[in-house]
């Protein structure tokens, strides 16, 4: 199935979870994640099933002044 991770198209297996999407881009903590603009708590990443066409955003903190 096709999902968009940070606006880039990725092909994931049917039944993939948010944790699988995060692994696909090798994201390193700290970060937050949202699917279709809805924040997903970290504890739900492994069980949050994705659907074809979902839009995943991995948001990294920015530091500085």
C-alpha positions in Angstrom: 0.0 0.0 0.0 1.1 3.6 -0.6 1.4 6.0 2.3 3.0 9.4 2.5 5.6 10.0 5.1 6.6 13.6 5.5 5.1 14.2 2.0 7.2 11.5 0.4 5.5 8.4 -1.0 6.5 5.1 0.5 5.3 1.6 -0.3 4.5 -0.4 2.9 3.1 -3.9 3.3 -0.6 -4.3 3.8 -1.4 -4.3 7.5 1.6 -2.0 8.3 1.5 0.1 11.5 2.7 3.5 12.4 5.8 1.8 13.9 6.5 0.3 10.5 6.3 3.7 8.8 8.7 5.2 11.4 11.1 2.3 10.8 10.9 2.8 7.1 12.5 6.2 7.4 14.8 5.2 10.2 13.6 8.1 12.4 15.6 8.6 15.6 14.0 10.0 18.8 13.0 12.4 19.9 10.0 12.9 17.6 6.2 13.0 17.6 3.9 11.4 15.0 0.6 12.2 13.5 -1.6 10.3 11.0 -3.9 12.4 8.8 -3.2 15.4 11.1 -4.2 13.4 14.3 -1.5 13.1 16.9 -0.8 9.4 17.9 0.6 8.7 21.4 3.9 6.8 21.3 2.5 3.9 23.1 0.0 3.3 20.2 2.6 3.3 17.4 2.9 -0.5 17.2 -0.9 -1.0 17.1 -2.0 2.0 14.9 -2.8 0.4 11.6 -2.3 2.4 8.5 -4.5 2.5 5.4 -3.7 3.1 1.8 -3.2 6.8 1.2 -2.6 7.8 4.8 -0.5 10.8 5.5 2.1 10.3 8.2 4.0 13.2 9.7 7.1 12.7 11.8 7.8 15.9 13.7 11.2 16.5 15.1 11.9 19.2 17.8 13.8 22.3 16.7 16.2 23.9 19.2 17.7 27.3 19.1 16.9 30.8 20.1 
